[in-house]
Amino acid sequence: MSSTEGARGPGENDRPNGAGDALPAAGDGLRAEDVSAAEEAELGGFEADDEDELVAQARSLARNAVGGAGGVATVPPVATSAPPAPGADRGPVPAAVGSELPDGRFADRELSWLAFNERVLEQAEDTSLPILERAWFLAIFASNLDEFYMVRVAGLKRRIATGMAVTAASGLTPRQVLEALSHRARELADRHARVFAEDVQPKLAREGIHLLHWSELSEPEQERLHKFFRKQIFPVLTPLAVDPAHPFPYISGLSLNLAVLARNPSTGKEHFARVKVPPLLPRFIAVDAEGVPYRPEDVPADAGGRTAYVPLEEVIGHHLDALFPGMEIVEHYTFRVTRNEDVEVEEDDAENILKALEKELMRRRFGPAVRLEVDRGISPHVLDLLMRELGVTEQDVFRLPAPLDLTGLNIIHDLDRPSLKYPKFVGVTAQGLAEVESANPTDIFAAIRERDILLHHPYDSFSTSVQQFISQAAADPRVLAIKQTLYRTSGDSPIVDALIDAAQAGKQVLAIVEIKARFDEEANITWARKLEQSGVHVVYGMVGLKTHAKLCLVVRQEADGLRRYCHVGTGNYHPKTARGYEDLGLLTCDRDVGQDLTRLFNQLSGYAPRTRFHRLLVAPRSVRTGLIERIEQEIENHRKGKPAWVKIKVNSIVDEKIIDALYRASRAGVPVDVVVRGICGLRAGVPGLSENIRVRSILGRFLEHARIFAFAGGGEPEVWIGSADLMHRNLDRRVEALIRIDDPGQIDDLVELIDRSMARTTASWHLGPDGWHRVFTGPQGEQLEDLQEILMTRARRRVAASR
């Protein structure tokens, strides 16, 4: 336990973690224009003179830049001296270590994201997984790719169009990045469609779950669906013709549509029309043996155990004559458009950020098209019409087999077929909150007074820990105030209800609401207004900065005076996602932490520009500098023969300054272990640059979401957890908080978690100089361990031992 500051208990050492801990004062914060260069570096650049030559290289770069980025040859090997004997003084760093780091050392951010989504696809391809879970991973892949195009590809296109893009940190120009993305994304989309059609769909059928085309239905089933169409579908359809009197209609983003070519039998003239597939109807229509339609989530199996689905668009497609009476239907095809749906709010010019965001959300609906998905059999003239009217190029077109939009497989996953899913797991009450599992809630305040409590969700139940903490605080008459950050939650969340109850009971309740959480903006506006109307003090954070920190502070009157109880976490206060996201949290009443959170909330709601902290690192001021300072200290420890290592677990690592610090550590001989779920701009195992860096990725039934930063500390390990990923947006444009863990047992547990993630016996993806490789079997062909399964087993055993 401890740090470069030395081991200490509460109040023993008031030295702040760094002189730059204070956030900018309101009105003096980092604005979008202050960080535009960093943002552009993430998105790629534009060099008009030589871009045509560079485009020709893009396809090969796509292969090499996704994680290993560019191949080993782009980084010259660096000569290093042999390491000294263990325990010997390392002496001066070899000249090569102190030399300038080579070009080509960063993987491309966007291509690395596609490599992450490829890992999701590999989960769907894993035949050892239950078949409904494989269908679920197919849906996740499709949803991920939708969001990637709506935000990242759209942003890149926008910057290219305005001439604002610059060359990416990877060295790729915008045209290179865009060409490589388009090529690689189409490859993955084709592979995704093949996995569904050739593997998952037939195996679902073997289990009695049939996804059928109209032509595969029996006549009685078709007749039943005729009636269903007339009663439930036909009344809500709106055919839109395209002719001189009817301009091409607006196609909303991610909507599924039918492009219809109809002929007037009297004149022989052909006309184009568009029919939107109603999004409020089930994506797949389920029919039983008699063809009676059900909502997919309610469908029972027939006597033979058979459940059948038909895509909604196929039902509509076979009834188009009802929509165009007197016309001949020549052909019809499905298509789907993805639009730029990122939101930009000019906060400095907005008198009311809530109203500004509501206005921007209306504008989002009409963003330009960035991708067109079409039925693979579409005729050239219909495709040409769609491309022309939507303003997309051949590069933006994805030709895929029907059915399009496999995000709808989520509905199939909802079937009540437990034998075709992961075994059910329910989180247990965390150690320290209950000696035995009980229906009676623990006195959480008494438990926290005993010791700091480390939570690991979903293995530790969110409802019996964080949710119970806030609910008890709301109901406790001795609690005077509750202050909390909210980034994403649900409108019917017990967390929101507890804050409302507390405010109505006369407590001081402050909610720092980040309404700009991407794609949750509308929901966040709704429950933010609900909180305001109930008497909660709602603050929308600081101008120019998103509030992403996960913090809750409870002030309680006790016999010996006021005591502050705190929760600092890595995940959102969202009870539903807490059952599927792997996250960490700390419950504590440590005096230093209470003082830190009080100061931080005062910054967020008022003016406190000179604030410093004891056990927190806070972005945008001190997370990057604090982590780099500790990495550099590990280099110094290694020189002196002291224990030295760096272990990190994050969702994404892109920040060039931190990556360079890790490269310097590697070149100095410091072992660096990184567990990263998503984007990785770091390159591992490159001679002369990163031989001492190992990178692993773990995906599974739970979304790996926790962030851990651990350092050897010369023999006294120092561990931090918190909300920040190692990306420009987190370190420069968000309020993030990391908390230092002080309990020696908890430090050991977190270091062991990373070590277990990195172990050769654990199934994972390994990053090498040439990219990512799936390693799920050992040298003898044995199945490697599933980390999440190990942690679930531990949690179950802990409960069993307490009974």
N, C-alpha and C positions, 0 to 999 in steps of 0.2 A: 504494500500500500504506500502511496505517497507520490511525490512528483519532484520536479526540479525545485519546488518551493520547500521541500522537506516535509516529513510526516507531521501532521498536526491534527488536533481535534478542533471542535467548534470554538471560534473566538481566539485561538492561539496565535494566529498569524493573519493580520489584516492586509498583507501586501496584495494588491489587486493582480489579476491575471495578466494585465497589460495596460499600458497607458492609453490605448485606443479603445477601451471597452465601451465608451459612451456612444449612443446612437446620435444621429443628427437631430437637432431640435426641429420641431414642427416648422415647416417653411424653409428649413435649411438642410433638407435631406438630399439624398442622391436622386436626381431626376433622370428621366429616360435619356435625355441628351448627354448626361454625364457618363453614361455607360454604353453609349451606342457602339463604340469601337469594339468593346468586348462582345456585344451582342452580334455585331457583324462578323467577328472572328468565328463565332459559332456557326454561322450560316453560309460561309463561303464568299468568294469574291468574283469580280468581273473585270476581265482584261480583254477589251474588244479586239486588239491588234492580233493576238495570237490564239484566240479562242477556238477557231476552226481546227487548227492543228491539235489542240489539246483535247478536243472532243473525241478524236480518234483513239486517244489513250484511255478514255474513261472506262470502257468496258473491262479492260484488264485491271485497272485500278480498283474497280468495284470488288473484284475478288480479293485483292490484297489489302484493301484499306478498311475492312470491316472490323478488325480487331487487332490483327497483327500489323495491319496498315503498311502496305507498300513493299513488303518483302525485306529480308535482312539486308540485301545489298544497298538499300538506300541509306543505311546508317553505317558509316565506316567503323570497323572494329577499333577499340581503344586498347592500347597496350597497358597492362596493369602488372605491378610487381607481385610476387608471390606473397600470400598473407603471412604475417608473423605467427609464431607459435602461440597457442592459446595462453592468455594471461600476460604475454609480453607487451611492452609499450609499443604502440603502432608507429610512433614517430610521425614525421611529416607525411602528409597525404601525397601520393605519387602525382607527378605533374599532370598525368592524364586525367586524374580525378578532378583536379581543380581547373582543367581546361574547359573551354566553352562547349556546351552540349551541342551535338550535331543536329543538322536539319533533318526533317523527315521522322522525327521522334514521336509525333502525335498521330494517333489514329483519327480518321475522320469521324466527327460526331454523328452525322446523319447515317452513314453507312454502318457505324457501330450499333446504332439503334436497330437497323434492319437485321443485323446479326443477332441481337437480342430477340427480335420477333421470330427469327428462324429457330431459336432455342425453344420458344413456345410451340412452334410447329413440330419440332422434334418430340415434344411431349405428346402431341396428338398422334405421332407416328409410332409411339412406344406401345408395342403389342402386349406388354406386361400390365398395362393399366386397364382398369375396367372400361368397358366400351362407352358408357355414357359420359365418363370423364374425358375420354378421347374426343368425343363430340363437343364437350364443353371447351376443351383447348382449341378446337377448330373455331368455335365462336369467339374466343378471346383473341386469337390471331386476327380474325377478320375485323373485330372491333378496334384492336390496336392499330391496324393499318389504316382504318378510316380516320382515326384521330391524327395519325402521323401525317396524312395528306391534308387534313383540314388545317393543321397548325404549321408543321415544319416545312412541308413542301410548298404550301401556300405562302408562307413567309419568305422562303427562298425565291419563289417566282416574283413576289411583290418587290423584293429588293433588286432583283435583276431588271425588272421592268422600269424601276425608278432610277437605275444607275447607282444605287447606294451600296451595293454589296461589295465586299472586299475579299481578298483571298483568305481561305480558312487557315486555321492553325496547322492543319494537315498538309498545307501547300497546294491543295486543289482549288481551282477556280470555280466560280458558280456553274458554268456550263459543264465542267467535268463532273461536279457533284450531282447536278440535275440529271445528266445523261446516265451516270452510274446508278443513281437512285431508281430511275425509270426502268433501266434494264434489269436491275436486281429485284426490284419490287414485282415486276411482271413474272420473273422466274419463280419467285416465292408464291405468288398468287396462283400460277399454274400448278405448282406442286401441291398447294393447299387444296385446290379443286380435285386433283388426282387422288390425294389421300382420302378425301370424302367419297368420291365416286367409286374408287377401286378397292377400298379397304374398309373404311368405317361404315358406309351405307350398307354393303353386303353383310357385314357382321351384325349390324343392328337388325337387319332382316332375319338373320339366324336366331335372334333373340325375340322374334315376333314383333319388332318395331319396324314397320315398312314405310318408307318415303316413296310414294308412288306418283307416276305421271298419270294424267287423265286416261290415256289409252290403256293403262294397266288395271283400271277399275272394271268391275263387272257391270253389266247393264243395270241391275237393280241398284247398285251403288251410284252409278251415274244419274239414274232417275231421281234418287233421293237428293243428290247434290243439285239437280236442276231446281227442285223445290226450294232448297236452301238458298240458292242464288237469287231466285225471284223474291223471296221473303226478306233475306238478311243482307244481301250484297247489292243487288240492282238499285235499290232506292238511294244508296249513298254514293254511287258512281257519277262522275261528271266527265263525259267525253268532251274534249276540246279540239275543235277543228282548226286547221291552219290553211288560210287562204287570204286573198287581198282584204277581206273584211275582218279576218280574225288573225292577228299577229301571233307569232310563235309564243306559246305560253311560258310563264316563268316556271322553272323546274326546281322545286325546293331540294336542298341538300339532303343526301342519303335517302331520298324517297325512291321507292321502286315504281317503275312506270312501264306501260305498254306503248310501244310505237306501232301504230296501226296504219296500214295502207289499204284504203277502201276504194272501190271502183263504182262509178255511177253507171248502171247497166244501160241507161238511155243514151248517154253521151259517150261512154267508154272512157271518160276522163277519170284519172286516179287522184285521190285526195289523201293528204296525211292528217292524222289525228293522234292525240296523246290521251291516254287514260291512266290516271294515277291510281295505284293500288292503295286502298284506304289503310293508313297506318294504325287506326284504332281497331281494326279487325285482326284476328289471329293470323300470324304469318303463315302458319301451316294449319289447314283444316283437318281435323281428325274425324275419321269415320269408323264406326264399328262394323261388324259383319253385315249389318243391314244397310250400311251407308248413312246412318244417322249421324249428323255432325255434332261434335262436342268442341268446347274450348280445349285446346291441347293439354293444358295443365289438369283438366278434369276428366280426360278420356279414360274409360276403363278398357281392359283387355276383353276380347270376346271369349267365348267358351274354349277356344283353342289357344288362348293366350296371345292372340294377335291384336296389335294396335296399328292402325294405318293412318297415314297423313298424306294430304295432297297440298302442294303449294297453292296459296290463295291466287296467285297470278295465273295459274293454269286453269283454275275454275273460271276466272274472269275471261281468259283468252278463248275458252270454248263457248262463251255466250256473247261474243261481240256482236253477233247479228241482232241481239236485243237492244244494243246501244245504238246501232246504225241501221234501223229498219229501211228496207228498200235498197240498201247498198250491198255490193259483193265484197266480202273481206278477202283481199288478195293475200296479205301476209301480216304477221304481227310478231314483234320481238320484245323481250324485256330489256330495259336499260336502267342505269342508276348513275346519278351525278354526285360528285363530292365537291363541295364549295369551300372557299376560304371562310372559316368560321372562327378565326381568332378575334379577340376583342381588344381594341385599343381605346383607352379613355384618356383624354387630355385633362389630367387631374388639376394641373396648375390653373387651367382656364375654367374649371368647373366650380360653380358656386356650391353645388350640392352633388357629391359623388354618387349618391344613390340615384338621383334623377339622370345624371350623365350616363351611368351604366345602363339604366333602363332604355335610354335612347339608343345607345350603342348596340344593345341586344336586338333591337328592331333592325338596325343596319346590317347586323351579322347575317340575317336571313337572305340578304341580296348580294353576298360576296361572290366574286367571280368563280367560275368552274375551274377546278384544278385536276379533276380525274373523271373519265367517262368509262363506266363498266357496261359492256354490251354482251348480249347472247352471241356465242361464237358463230352461229349460223346466220347472223344478220346480213342482209343484202348490201352491197356496196353503196347503192344510191340512197338507202335509208340512213346508213352510217354517215355518208357525206353530208346529208341534211342535218343530222344531229350535231356533227362536228362544227359545221358552219354556223348554225344558230346558237350553239353553246360557246363558241369561241375557243375550242380546244384543238390541239394539234395531234398528229399521229402518236407522238410521244406520250400523250396523256390517255390514250385509249387502251383499255384492258379487255381483251376478248376472252370470255370465260364460258364454260359449259353451264347450262341451267341446272339447278336454280342459282340465281345470283343472290348475294347477301346472305351468307351463312351465319351471320350474327343470330339469325332466327333459331339456330340449333340450341340456344339457351333454353328455349321452350321444351325441346326434346329432353334436355338434361333435367328438367323439372319433373319428369315422370316419376311416379312413386314405384321405383324398381330398385330397392336397396341393394339387391345382389349384383346390380350392374354399376354400382358406384363405390367410392371409397367407403370403408366401414365408418359408421358414425362416430364422431368424437365430440365430447362436451368438455370444455375447459373446467379445471378444478380450482378451488379456492387457493389463493397463493399462500405459500409458506409465510408465517408471521401474522396472517389475518385470521387463521382458525387452526387450532391444533387438530381438530377433527372436522370432517364434513358435516354440516348441520343445516337444517332448514331455518334456524334462527340467525339473523344477521349478526356479525361480529361488531363490537364497539370499535369502530375503525380508529377513532381518535386515541383510545387507550392503546391499541396495537401500535400505532405510529409513534406514540411516546416511548414505547419500549425500544424501538430500533428503526432504522431506515428499512423500508420494504421494497425490494426489487421485484418488479412484475415482468413476466414474459408471456405476452399474449400470442396466440389464442390458447396456449397451454395453461396459463393462469387465466381464469375467467375475468372478463372485463366487467360483467354485471355485478360480481361479488367483490370487486376491488374499486376501480375508478368510478363506476356508476353509483356504487353504494356510498363511496366517499362523498360525492356531490349531493346525493339524495339525503344522507344523514346530516350534512351541513345545512341543507335547506330546511330540514325539519327541526334542527336543534335550536332551542331558544337562546342558548349561550353563544351561538354564532352571530357575529355582528355584521360581517361582510364576506362576500364571495366575489372574486375577480377571476375571469377566465377568458382565454383566447378560443375562438371558434373559427376553424378554416372550412371544414366540411362536416356536416352532420345531417340528420334527417328532420323534417318538420315535425314528425310525431315522436321525436327522440325523448326518452326520459330525462336526458341531460337538459334539454331546453325546458321541459316541463318543470324540472327541479328549480331552475333559475327563475322561472315565472313564479313558482310557489314561494320562493325565498323573497322575491321583491314584494309580492303581495302580503307577505308576513311582516314587512317593514324593514327587512335587512337591506343594507347597501349592496347592490348587485351591479357589477360592471362586466359587460361583455365586449371584448375586442373582436369584432366580426370582420372577417375578410370576405367581403361579398364578391371579390374578383377571382375566387377559386375557379379555374377554368372549367367550363361546361356545367358548373353547379351554380352559376350566377343567379339564375331566375329563382331556384329553390332557396338560395341564401337570402335573396331580397325578401322573399315571403316570410321566412321565419325571423329575419331581422326586424321586420315591421311588427310581427307578433310579439317579440320581446319588448320593443319600444312601447307598444300599446299597453303592456302589462306593468310598466314602471321600471323596467331594467334600463340602466344607463348604457346605451349602445354607442360605441365609438368605432369608426371605420378605419382605424389604423393611421398611418402617417403618409403624407403626400410623397409619392415616388417609391414607396416601399410596401410590398405585400407583407402582412403579418402571418408568418408560417409557423412560428414557435408554438409548442404544445404545452400550455401552462395553466395551472389553476392554483389560486391562493385563497385560503380560508382563514379568516381572523376570528378567534374564539376567546371569549372571556372565561378565565379559569381562576382558581383560588389564589394563585400566585401572580396573577396579572394576565395580560393579553399574550396569547400564543398563536403563532402562525403555522398552519399546516399547508404543505405544498405538494403538488404533483407536477413533475416535469417528464414529458414523454417523447416518443418518436413518432406516434401515430395520432390520427384525428380522434376527436371525441365523438365517434360514430359507432353506436352499439352493434350495428349490422356488420360493417366492415371489420370490426374488431374480432369477429368470429372467423374471418378469413385472411386477415393480414397478420403477419408476424411482426410484433412490435415490442418495445421495451418501455418501462416507465419506472419512476422512483417516487415513492411516497415518503415524505420526511417532514419533521418539524425542527430540523437543524436551524439554529438561529441565523447563521450566515446565509443559508438558502432563503429563509423568510425575508431577510433584509434585501437580498438580491432581487427577489420577485417583486417586493414592494417598490423598489427603485425602478425596475423595468416596467411595471404597470404604470407608474407615474410618468415615465417617458412616453408611453404609448397613448396615454389619455391627456397628458398636460405638457409641461415644459420642464425638462430636467437634462440639459445638454452635458453636464459634467459628471454624470453618474459613472461609478466604477463598481465592479462586482468581485465577490470573494470566490464563489464556486461555479460561476458561469463564464462561458465565452459567448459573446453575443455578436451576431452579424447585423449590419455590414462592417462593424468596426474591428472585431478582434477574433473572429473564428479563423479566417485564413492566416493572419499573422500568428495567432496562438498555436495553430497546428504546425506551421512551418518552423516556428521557434522550437517546438518539441522534436520535430524531425532532425533539425540541426543539432540539438542536444544529444540525440542518439548517435550521430556521427562523432561528436566529441567523446561520448562515453566509449564508443568502439575504439577510438584512438588510444584511450587510456587503459584499455583492457578490461573495462567494465562490461557487464551484460548490456547488450544493445540489440533492439529489434523494434520494428513497427508493424502493428497489426490493425487493419482497417476493414470495416464492414459497412458498405453503403449501397444505395440503389444505383447511383451513377457517379462517375469520376471523369470530369472534363477539364477542370481548372488547370491551366498550364503552369501556374506558379507552384501549385502543390505537386503536380506531376514531376516538374523539374526538381523539386526538393527530394522527392522519392528516388529519382534517377541519381541524384548526387549521393544519397544514402547508399544506394545499391553499389555505385562505383567505389564508395569508401569501404565496402564490405559489410554493410549493415543488412541483415535479412529483412525483407519486406514481404508481408503477406496481405493480399487484398481479396476480399470477397465482395463481388459486385453483381447485382442482379441484372442491371440494364446496360446503359451506355458506358463504354470504357475507352477513354482517349489514351490510356496508358498502354505501352507495349511491353510485353514480358519476355524474358529470356533472350534478349538481343545481345550478342557479344559486344563487350566494351561499354554497354549502356545499362542493361537491366538483367544481368545474369542472376542477381540475388533477389529478383522480384518474382514472386509466384502470384498468379491471379486465378481465382476460381469463381464459378457462378453456379448457384443452386436455384432450381425452380421446382415447384411441387404443388401439392394441393393447396398450400397456403402461400400467399404472396409475401416473399421475403422483403421486409420494409424497414427493419431496425437499422440504426446507424450507431456504430461503435468505433471509437478511436483509442487504441491502446499503445502504450510505449513502455519499454523495459525500465526506463528510469534509473539505469545503473544498478539494478537489483531491487529497486522499490517501484514496482509497476504503477503506472498512472493510467486510468481508464476514464473516458468520457462517453456519454451517450447523449443523443439529442435529435433535433429535427432537421439538421442541415445535411444535404448532399453536397458533394464537391463539384458544384457547377457555378458558373458565373452568376446565374440568377439567384442562387441561394446565398452566395457569399457577398454579392454586391447590391442586390435589389430586393432583398427580403430581410425581415426581422426573424432571425433564427437564434435558438439557444441550445448550447451544450452544457451539461452539468457534470462535474467531476464526481465519480463514485469514490467514497472514502472507506467503506466497509471492506476489510481485507478478504472476507469470504466471497463477497459479491464481485470484487475485482477478479478473484480466481475463477469464478463461474463464467464471467464474460470472456476472459482470455481463453478458457477452455472451450467456450462456444465457437470462437474463431478457429482454434486449433482443430477442433472436431470437423469444422467445415472444410478445412484445408487438408485433412488427413487423406492418405492414400487409400484408406479403407472406406472412404465416403464417396458415394456416387455424386458426380458433379461434371461441369464443363471446365476444361482447362484451356487457358489462353497461352498460345505459343507465338513465336515470331511469325508464323504463317496463318494465324487466326485461331478460331475456337474449335475444340475437339471434345466430343462427348465421351466421357470415361465412366461407364456404368458396370464394367466387369473387370475383375482382377487378372493378373498374369496367367492364372490357371483356368480362366473362364468363369470364376466364381462371381456371384452377384454381389456388388458392393452395397454398403449400408445406406439406407435412406435416412438422412439426418432428421427430417421431420417425424418419421416413424419412431426413431429413437427417442425424441423428445416427448412424443405422445405417450410412449410406453413408460417413460420415467414419471410423467404426471399421473398416469393410472396407478402405477405402483405406489406412489406417494399417498394416494387416497386409500388404496387397499391396506397399506401399512398403518394408517391412522384409525382403521375401524376396529 
